[in-house]
């Protein structure tokens, strides 16, 4: 008797499939296997991956929490957050926004002026905290900095604003700006006195549905357990989180700087998260399918039909936002799964390419062909695009890997430029200068892109991922590791993870390989 376990722990009997029938398909050459319920499996000649019908699953993803502690140096803007998106400036000039000395600096040059900078990624519900200080005491009138959210423009946002008066009194106000009109929804309330230059204050804000909350406290004191302001307001929809600085009318303090020490997003909800639901599982044969249907293959398909152990898609989900840590006793307790970054950050805060599957584990590696590679410095817990594909298809499901030697159509090379034309399996679609048709695309396929216009070799493939299926809107989505979200994602931060439409990846798709 065959037994499977469902999520609630209940044991259910599921008999093996009845008589199997087969049908040959072409372009590419495939064998379709059916039982009395319909198509059960599809095998592709020359490839090891097999799509199987199994229990229905739903894959989804939300905004990745992040902390931007401004450990970089930039001018004319704040650059990129580590996993949050890119900062975008409004009001003043780009030169008024810089990062130096561990601060995000907002330079105020005149009274009755404001500055806005926000992270390019819309969220609805959120929990966030902002920490900041002044490098010059207010004079003539107050100086204030706000944690903004639901930001869609300088004239549309919520603000938890902390104001420092010329007397050193610190006050918190919750306000809404809509259509250029500012409305107080949480009264200006004193939260501290005796402010001096360099004092750090924290602002925390939450949005849960139509409930808005905020509180503030001085660094070195305990965060309050209650909210100073808690109101209901449904005026504004989704928007960015950001920072807004204000030198009030009558201020004689300019020029001065607001110094943002860090911004932390504890949680955030995308207004339209990707949701993919289907019953396809992706398994991998020990050898490429040669086109011959044998009793041994029939036995393998029957076994997979009732198998709910991790498949290719399960492993791919083990590195996206929120994925729990998994360690391997066989590898001395090394981390082999869990939310991954893309790479260590350079001096401008941009993730660096180069992290392979074994770098994620923090381990050096010897490949079957004798090639060796040391673990990269600072790359533990990181996967670049091909490193992610190799982690899933190589380390977890056993397709043999090499680095730059023995690239023979059987082994999985290190670099995307080699995986695409000469990797394992078969090419199912290809075009030299435009996106090929998606008509033969199959869940588990590996799309390849010429996405970097700065490549020294024109037309060279430079990015890849794993196709997951169509989402709730019928859009074909793939999961991939990339720089802007700082890790594996099938969301749209830093470019839509779609193979259709007019986005970067849809238009730069050049090759689809089936391993």
Phi, psi and omega in degrees: 000138178265140182229138172236158179248128176263176191302326184276006177089355180291136179266126183239138175279133175222110182293157176298159179302152174288197182307134179263140174239156183233154177218133179275133177240160182237167174054068358278170180291121184222164173237121179260127183249130183233154168239194184292345180266355181125202181294127182255322184207154173228124178249142181246129180299126180093354182241158179260338182286141179230127173272134184236144169280133181209193178302142179293136179231154174238131177247133176213171184209150177234174180305136180279125173301151180205161171234124172257106180257011172057042177271064182198178176228121177218160173229162181055045179131166181267357176074221186252140171278155180283078178106355184262332186132192178256145176281139179234132185265150172214143184072145186071203177241164179303329181295343178282355182235124180208168176232124179198149175064020181085011180238148161270115188259134172241114184268122179258123187250351182204156176290161178056043180226153178229158176228143178228137168218140187217157181271127186284083174185116184281139173225163174254268176296146180199163171219115188218157179222140179237135178239132185205166177210171177251149174259004179203136181293146174299145177216140180081320176193176188288158168242138183217147177232142184234146164272113182260151177208165190056031183284123172239343174194174178295346181251010181211107182183160164263150180221126165264101193250129179254122185248134177250116181279168180296340179276353184092002177287136182247128183229147181244133178228144174249125185219161178236132171247125181218126182062026180085358179256127180263131181235129176282123177244357173211112194301149175301119188226133180290129178240355179185166178222169174074030179298136172231157181307132179098343176300133179260131176238149181247139172240131175237137180225146175230148170227121178230103186064240179260006179267126179244137181222152172203158175204167182212151179202156180279142177302138181096349174252166183282136176300131178301151178267349179243162180267134178290318177236134175216112186225166174250126179206127183244019187293314188257149179265214180291156178184184182277163164261152183190195183226135178230122178256146183220126167257111189295160175302133181093353179295136174248011181286325182303144003277141175206172181239136159278133180248110177270119183278320175193159170229127182240128170259110179286322178199152178205146182243122176292144178294330180224073181294149177292136178226121181237124180231125175196177184247022181266130173245150183242116179248167185228125177287160178290332179221156176302143179291129183261007178095354182260124177274119185237162175302327179293319177295319178301319178296320179295317180296319177299319180294316180294333182297337181240018184262122176244019173291163185306137174246191182303316183290323176301313180296322180299323181287350182283004183232000181276181182307128175084358181296133183287155179287137174233131178245161182241114174300329181292340178246041176057036177079014181296145175288124182243355176202162183133158183316127185249146166271173177276313181184170175297159185267142174277186186294341178263004178086013181263131179300141183264135177287149173139359185270114177269178184301320183283335173296320176306321181280346184075029184234141169287161187218142171246125183270159183304332180275005178097348177297143177233154178209129178284154175295137182285141179296128177076007185259003178297134182081013183235149175217125170278186189298308181286332174299322177294314179298320179290325177299315183287303188277333181267293186295313188277320185249001162093013173290128186297141184243148170228182173256280183235000177250162178056045175274096195230013181085355177248324182267158180261108183288172181283319192256144180303321182297339177262325181298316183301298184282334191226019180280185181288154175089212186227152173275126180255346175201144183199143175208142187283323189226008177209171181289131178285165178295153182261012189298331181257009181297135182229143179304133184099346177296159182247101177285146179236145188230151167253075193264346185257107181292348181267005180300137179291337180252113182297134177081003182282133179291135186224002181208148177208175181194197181231126182286128184260336184125182181273144180274188184295345178258007180080016182266129180287119185244146175234153176258136185206155176260127182212172194287313189300311175281356179059053175147185181294138181202155163236019173273189189248012177290123181079021181126135181293129178278056184235150178259002174238172179092202186243014180286173182306313186283324178297320183275341181258004175299133181229336186206142175235122180246140175252114182290000000 
